[in-house]
Amino acid sequence: MKIYTRTGDSGETGLFDGTRVPKSDRRVATYGDVDELNAWIGLARAALTDAELTAMLERIQRDLFAVGARLADPAHRIAERVTRAAVAADDIARLEQWIDALETSLPPLRRFILAGGSPGGATLHVARTVCRRAERAMVALEQIDGRGAFEPELLTYVNRLSDLLFVMARAANHRAGIADAEW
């Protein structure tokens, strides 16, 4: 399989339902934000040495491929064809369990904190902000395309993921012996 197809040379791309749209289409931009988030999470994995956090991040990257696939499927045709490209309530619950588990070892938050710390923690803070951008893009897509532009679980997952990334950044810094810098 060649990496280039030449089908996008005119500035269009194909969605999973076969529709051709401009590469500037809001849906394409939205799953592009999710793809960027996935890349930042990959960078965070590369910067971390903590096996627990890197395992969580790898699972999240797999989930984000499913989120991107669902966003690229306006006709919802992928569900029967590729069952692993789904994000469900169990996936959201997993994120919440990870948040709760990580928070037990962290000092309580008393103020806002500045992004930074260890290379892994700082990268997770960047990933969190990209996650929030992806979330805003998803909300905008729904406002334009209407409810049903994608499954509601996707938005909940991305919202919860940004919370987890924040807690993971704090955990990465804490485990590296670097205190949160308060604002």
LOVEX-686741 format. One record per atom (N, C-alpha, C, O, CB): x, y, z; residue in one letter. Coordinates in steps of 0.001 Angstrom, whole numbers, plus 500000, padded with zeros to 6 digits. Glycine has a CB too. Layout:
XYZa ...
end
This chain:
500847498816500000m 500000500000500000m 500889501241500000m 501761501375500858m 499038500001501226m 500684502126499074k 501447503368499010k 500860504382499981k 499656504405500239k 501458503936497573k 501744505217500508i 501316506246501447i 500626507399500722i 499789508088501307i 502511506766502245i 500966507608499476y 500311508683498743y 499317508097497741y 499557507057497128y 501355509568498021y 498199508797497598t 497136508345496686t 496846509339495581t 496216508994494582t 495869508082497457t 497295510553495750r 497046511667494828r 495590512136494818r 495250513058494077r 497448511266493433r 494729511518495624t 493314511921495622t 493091513236496351t 492039513856496194t 492458510839496259t 494065513673497149g 493912514925497874g 494651516090497261g 494722517167497852g 494366514749499259g 495199515881496084d 496005516930495453d 495210518177495088d 495791519247494905d 496657516387494220d 493910518056494983s 493095519215494635s 492514519904495876s 491687520807495757s 491968518794493701s 492955519471497078g 492477520110498296g 491234519471498881g 490594520046499762g 492207521537498030g 490889518290498401e 489739517567498950e 490212516290499624e 491313515804499367e 488706517245497843e 489359515757500492t 489622514475501131t 488322513697501209t 487241514268501061t 490242514664502542t 488420512413501438g 487235511562501511g 486892511202502944g 487768510870503741g 487442510299500700g 485612511273503259l 485116510798504546l 484786509308504413l 484780508768503307l 483860511619505010l 484512508650505536f 484252507213505497f 483023506837504683f 482925505715504187f 484096506697506888f 482095507757504545d 480890507436503764d 481086507681502275d 480142507546501495d 479710508255504261d 482309508042501871g 482614508263500464g 482461509700500008g 482851510042498891g 481751507405499636g 481899510544500855t 481731511947500519t 483093512619500370t 483989512389501181t 480891512662501588t 483253513444499339r 484454514246499153r 484155515641499689r 483139516246499346r 484897514290497642r 485051516140500532v 484874517464501130v 486199518208501055v 487256517587500947v 484374517359502610v 486148519547501113p 487404520309501161p 488170519965502439p 487569519655503467p 487125521840501090p 489479520021502365k 490284519740503542k 490082520796504632k 490498520596505773k 491753519660503158k 489456521898504290s 489132522939505266s 487773522709505928s 487367523505506775s 489151524301504595s 487073521656505568d 485765521337506134d 485867521224507659d 486848520698508185d 485213520021505527d 484860521714508350r 484874521709509816r 485040520293510367r 485729520109511370r 483585522333510362r 484440519313509749r 484574517932510231r 486020517470510114r 486547516834511026r 483644516983509440r 486658517788508999v 488051517404508783v 488947518124509796v 489866517527510356v 488495517732507328v 488674519390510022a 489451520151511008a 489270519554512404a 490216519517513192a 489027521642511003a 488072519092512708t 487805518526514033t 488575517235514240t 489231517069515269t 486308518274514219t 488510516313513280y 489288515098513506y 490779515357513337y 491595514564513808y 488838513995512551y 491150516444512680g 492550516859512645g 493030517305514017g 494167517024514397g 492745517982511637g 492176517997514765d 492525518375516138d 492713517139517014d 493612517099517854d 491439519285516737d 491873516144516816v 492005514892517563v 493310514195517183v 493985513629518043v 490792513960517295v 493666514233515902d 494918513646515450d 496113514373516070d 497078513737516492d 495004513687513919d 496048515703516123e 497119516469516755e 497233516099518236e 498339515937518752e 496869517986516595e 496106515968518911l 496100515548520306l 496799514199520452l 497607514005521360l 494659515471520844l 496482513277519558n 497094511960519599n 498615512065519462n 499349511348520142n 496518511070518491n 499086512949518593a 500524513130518414a 501173513714519670a 502260513287520059a 500795514037517213a 500523514678520301w 501058515242521539w 501116514187522632w 502058514166523424w 500211516431521999w 500121513316522681i 500139512244523668i 501290511284523369i 501921510765524289i 498789511489523681i 501560511050522094g 502720510242521728g 504013510886522191g 504917510193522657g 502761510024520226g 504113512199522068l 505304512905522548l 505419512784524072l 506515512605524604l 505259514397522128l 504295512883524760a 504305512721526218a 504770511308526590a 505558511137527520a 502895513000526809a 504284510308525868r 504740508926526123r 506245508819525966r 506917508158526758r 504043507934525169r 506771509473524941a 508215509409524689a 509003510127525785a 510146509760526058a 508545510022523321a 508414511141526415a 509107511920527432a 509028511289528819a 509805511639529708a 508539513312527480a 508097510368529003l 507888509766530320l 508647508447530456l 508878507741529474l 506393509539530567l 509027508134531687t 509619506827531971t 508721506015532896t 509024504860533194t 511011506992532596t 507637506598533346d 506698505952534260d 505838504948533490d 505044505339532635d 505805507008534970d 505994503672533786a 505310502613533034a 503789502708533148a 503083502460532171a 505772501248533521a 503280503061534322e 501828503158534492e 501247504257533605e 500254504043532909e 501477503428535965e 501868505428533634l 501364506542532834l 501500506262531342l 500591506577530574l 502104507828533192l 502610505680530921t 502782505414529484t 501787504365529004t 501309504446527873t 504222504947529187t 501468503388529837a 500462502388529453a 499089503049529296a 498353502741528358a 500393501249530507a 498750503949530209m 497481504678530107m 497450505487528809m 496451505492528090m 497280505612531336m 498556506169528524l 498605507017527331l 498493506195526049l 497867506634525084l 499897507828527314l 499088505021526033e 498954504185524839e 497499503775524625e 497013503767523495e 499844502936524953e 496812503438525704r 495391503078525593r 494578504278525095r 493677504124524271r 494842502584526962r 494899505459525596i 494213506677525167i 494453506918523682i 493528507298522964i 494687507892525994i 495674506704523212q 495956506893521788q 495088505976520940q 494584506385519894q 497439506636521492q 494916504758521382r 494049503820520647r 492604504320520638r 491917504251519619r 494119502403521276r 492158504820521783d 490807505380521861d 490654506572520918d 489621506726520267d 490483505803523303d 491682507407520848l 491598508601520000l 491535508246518522l 490934508985517742l 492787509512520257l 492140507137518118f 491954506686516739f 490480506380516490f 489948506684515423f 492826505436516445f 489824505775517484a 488389505487517352a 487585506786517290a 486657506901516488a 487899504612518532a 487934507765518131v 487228509052518106v 487372509688516726v 486387510139516142v 487775510010519206v 488597509723516204g 488825510298514878g 488047509568513795g 487481510194512899g 490302510274514547g 488022508243513880a 487276507458512889a 485791507789512941a 485148507930511901a 487489505954513122a 485244507913514148r 483818508238514280r 483528509642513726r 482498509863513091r 483378508145515765r 484433510571513970l 484233511928513460l 484325511979511942l 483716512845511313l 485255512875514068l 485084511054511344a 485230511011509886a 484108510227509227a 484162509950508029a 486569510400509508a 483099509871509997d 482016509017509508d 480650509676509724d 479895509246510596d 482060507649510210d 480323510708508947p 479056511415509175p 477816510562508951p 476760510865509506p 478986512608508284p 477916509510508158a 476754508656507897a 476677507480508864a 475785506640508752a 476796508139506468a 477607507417509812h 477640506356510825h 477689504969510186h 476991504054510622h 476418506461511742h 478510504819509160r 478633503530508474r 479750502660509020r 479830501478508687r 478857503754507013r 480597503215509839i 481744502453510318i 481366501460511417i 482074500475511624i 482812503397510827i 480269501703512117a 479917500904513289a 479893499407513000a 480470498629513760a 478574501336513814a 479252498998511943e 479164497577511646e 480457497053511046e 480802495887511236e 478010497308510704e 481162497890510333r 482361497470509614r 483581497345510516r 484369496410510372r 482656498440508507r 483739498268511433v 484920498286512291v 484457498473513735v 484333499598514218v 485919499423511864v 484210497377514404t 483619497469515740t 484563498068516762t 484104498637517753t 483185496110516203t 485882497958516554r 486787498518517553r 486860500044517477r 487424500674518372r 488175497929517381r 486316500631516454a 486310502091516322a 485087502654517035a 484196503231516412a 486317502520514823a 485063502478518334a 483946502977519131a 484475503443520478a 485475502931520981a 482850501887519313a 483798504405521042v 484076504851522395v 482743504792523115v 481747505351522655v 484721506303522437v 482735504105524253a 481479503861524958a 481586504300526415a 482613504816526857a 481096502374524878a 480507504083527139a 480445504466528555a 481556503801529364a 482086504413530291a 479080504097529147a 481914502576529035d 482996501886529753d 484323502619529608d 485111502673530553d 483141500451529243d 484574503184528428d 485813503919528196d 485849505195529029d 486895505570529558d 485969504252526709d 484709505855529141i 484613507066529966i 484811506706531436i 485508507410532165i 483241507771529760i 484195505610531864a 484353505157533252a 485813504828533554a 486292505097534656a 483466503924533522a 486520504254532594r 487941503948532779r 488726505226533037r 489567505271533935r 488509503211531546r 488452506274532244l 489138507547532461l 488863508091533859l 489771508582534530l 488709508570531406l 487618508004534291e 487252508492535618e 487946507692536712e 488375508263537715e 485738508433535806e 488062506379536534q 488769505546537512q 490238505933537582q 490820505989538665q 488630504055537156q 490839506199536422w 492241506610536407w 492426507951537110w 493381508138537864w 492758506694534966w 491502508887536859i 491582510194537536i 491544509989539049i 492387510509539779i 490413511132537083i 490552509223539506d 490395509000540944d 491631508330541545d 492081508721542622d 489156508145541212d 492176507336540866a 493348506618541376a 494573507529541439a 495308507514542426a 493649505396540497a 494793508318540394l 495954509200540378l 495850510302541420l 496847510679542036l 496125509809539008l 494643510815541615e 494467511918542559e 494748511527544004e 495090512379544823e 493070512453542455e 494607510234544321t 494823509814545710t 496256510053546177t 496497510216547373t 494479508344545865t 497214510074545242s 498616510264545634s 499092511709545470s 500260512007545719s 499504509347544818s 498198512602545054l 498588513991544796l 498169514905545935l 497132514687546563l 497976514482543487l 498973515930546204p 498523516919547187p 497276517632546663p 497145517847545458p 499652517948547498p 496377517994547550p 495155518671547088p 495470520007546417p 496421520699546780p 494196518895548264p 494656520342545443l 494806521628544752l 494202522728545616l 493073522607546091l 494128521598543343l 494956523789545814r 494456524930546573r 494399526180545713r 493695527135546038r 495328525178547796r 495138526171544622r 495198527314543710r 495338526786542294r 495543525591542080r 496382528273544070r 495224527691541328f 495556527328539957f 497044527029539903f 497826527571540684f 495168528462538951f 497430526159538973i 498854525865538825i 499322526250537426i 498543526291536474i 499137524370539097i 500610526527537336l 501216526875536060l 501632525598535340l 502168524677535957l 502432527818536261l 501388525546534050a 501831524404533263a 503350524374533253a 504002525417533206a 501269524465531818a 503901523183533299g 505353523041533278g 505773521836534082g 505048520846534183g 506031524298533816g 506958521937534654g 507481520845535458g 508442519984534667g 509310520496533961g 506352520000535993g 508288518692534785s 509142517748534071s 508801517774532581s 507729518250532208s 508980516314534645s 509688517273531727p 509348517225530293p 508030516476530025p 507214516922529218p 510485516555529512p 507832515354530697g 506582514614530503g 505370515370531011g 504336515418530345g 506661513277531192g 505496515965532196g 504388516733532762g 504038517941531914g 502863518224531681g 504725517180534166g 505058518654531452a 504816519832530612a 504148519432529297a 503256520128528810a 506137520574530331a 504579518324528735t 503981517862527476t 502532517445527686t 501685517672526822t 504788516690526892t 502248516839528823l 500858516485529131l 500000517738529291l 498825517726528924l 500789515629530410l 500561518813529831h 499810520070529924h 499491520601528518h 498388521093528280h 500615521130530736h 500444520505527594v 500165520927526213v 499075520039525621v 498147520537524983v 501456520865525336v 499181518730525828a 498161517803525318a 496781518169525868a 495781518083525154a 498517516341525693a 496731518577527138r 495452518975527735r 494843520156526996r 493638520177526746r 495637519327529213r 495669521143526641t 495121522313525950t 494681521958524533t 493690522497524041t 496156523444525909t 495395521073523885v 494984520615522548v 493694519815522668v 492830519893521795v 496102519754521876v 493561519048523744c 492327518294523982c 491144519246524135c 490065518986523602c 492465517406525239c 491339520325524846r 490260521311525002r 489889521935523655r 488717522200523388r 490679522414525998r 490895522167522810r 490607522710521476r 489796521705520660r 488845522080519974r 491922523067520734r 490171520442520736a 489415519404520022a 487975519359520532a 487039519190519751a 490092518013520192a 487805519509521828e 486468519526522406e 485656520710521872e 484488520556521517e 486552519585523938e 486277521885521817r 485574523058521274r 485206522843519809r 484126523241519372r 486443524324521417r 486097522218519057a 485812521945517645a 484642520979517507a 483816521115516604a 487056521374516943a 484578520005518406m 483459519058518365m 482136519765518664m 481124519505518013m 483686517911519369m 482152520645519640v 480939521408519976v 480523522263518780v 479339522328518448v 481175522305521233v 481481522914518137a 481171523739516965a 480627522891515823a 479712523314515117a 482417524500516501a 481181521705515638l 480684520799514589l 479229520441514844l 478419520415513918l 481542519515514520l 478902520168516088e 477508519857516418e 476598521062516213e 475446520898515811e 477403519370517862e 477087522256516478q 476272523454516289q 475974523679514817q 474895524155514464q 476973524678516875q 476920523339513964i 476732523531512524i 475979522365511898i 475007522565511168i 478080523708511832i 476430521145512187d 475814519957511596d 474593519490512360d 473833518661511862d 476814518838511524d 474394520001513546g 473253519609514359g 473568518397515213g 474546517687514982g 472055519324513482g 472728518179516194r 472890516999517051r 472880515771516156r 472163515724515156r 471758516914518145r 473664514802516514g 473774513611515689g 474962513663514754g 475174512732513977g 472519513418514897g 475759514755514813a 476970514841513988a 477936513730514375a 478752513290513565a 477651516229514142a 477832513274515642f 478625512157516151f 477947511682517434f 477054512348517958f 480135512573516407f 478371510546517925e 477777509974519129e 478103510848520341e 479229511330520457e 478280508529519351e 477141511064521249p 477367511940522402p 478505511462523305p 479135512276523980p 476097512051523213p 478775510161523328e 479853509633524157e 481215510205523762e 482109510326524600e 479884508117524063e 481368510556522487l 482655511093522042l 482981512399522741l 484113512602523180l 482651511300520534l 482013513277522849l 482238514564523498l 482509514369524991l 483391515015525555l 481027515494523288l 481754513484525620t 481981513198527040t 483380512629527242t 484080513009528182t 480915512210527579t 483789511717526360y 485123511122526459y 486212512203526374y 487131512228527192y 485326510071525345y 486104513074525400v 487126514109525215v 487120515090526381v 488180515554526801v 486899514860523893v 485955515408526903n 485876516284528073n 486563515645529271n 487345516296529965n 484412516603528412n 486273514376529511r 486887513677530640r 488389513499530423r 489172513546531371r 486219512311530850r 488782513294529160l 490195513121528850l 491002514358529224l 492118514234529730l 490376512807527372l 490461515539528985s 491209516750529345s 491421516812530854s 492475517254531312s 490467518018528856s 490428516371531632d 490595516311533085d 491695515320533451d 492537515604534303d 489269515915533770d 491683514161532804l 492698513150533077l 494092513648532716l 495041513430533469l 492387511872532312l 494225514308531582l 495534514807531175l 496087515812532189l 497289515837532453l 495445515451529791l 495214516628532748f 495624517560533798f 496156516795535012f 497223517112535538f 494443518466534211f 495403515792535443v 495812515000536607v 497079514206536285v 497953514064537140v 494673514043537046v 497184513700535081m 498387512964534689m 499614513881534688m 500698513462535094m 498198512330533298m 499453515109534243a 500568516066534262a 501025516307535696a 502222516325535982a 500157517406533595a 500072516489536582r 500415516664537992r 501096515422538549r 502069515525539295r 499165516986538808r 500582514238538184a 501160512986538672a 502572512792538127a 503467512367538857a 500272511793538278a 502773513100536862a 504106512959536259a 505099513856536980a 506218513439537277a 504069513303534749a 504695515074537259n 505581515999537966n 505827515544539404n 506955515591539894n 504987517412537958n 504772515107540066h 504888514638541453h 505836513439541528h 506701513375542402h 503492514258542022h 505666512502540613r 506520511308540604r 507959511643540238r 508881510909540594r 505969510274539629r 508154512753539524a 509511513204539189a 510107514084540295a 511235514562540172a 509498513976537862a 509343514294541375g 509826515097542492g 509742516596542253g 510456517371542890g 511232514731542795g 508866517008541330i 508723518424540999i 507355518903541486i 506321518399541048i 508887518665539460i 507358519868542385a 506099520394542922a 505394521253541888a 506027521864541028a 506350521207544200a 504059521291541988d 503279522188541129d 503644523631541459d 503777524000542625d 501744521950541309d 503803524431540422a 504044525866540605a 502686526556540672a 501937526553539695a 504932526463539442a 502377527132541796e 501071527772541976e 501072529161541373e 502100529836541322e 500700527844543462e 499908529570540921w 499729530901540355w 499412531886541442w 499224533071541165w 498630530906539304w 
end
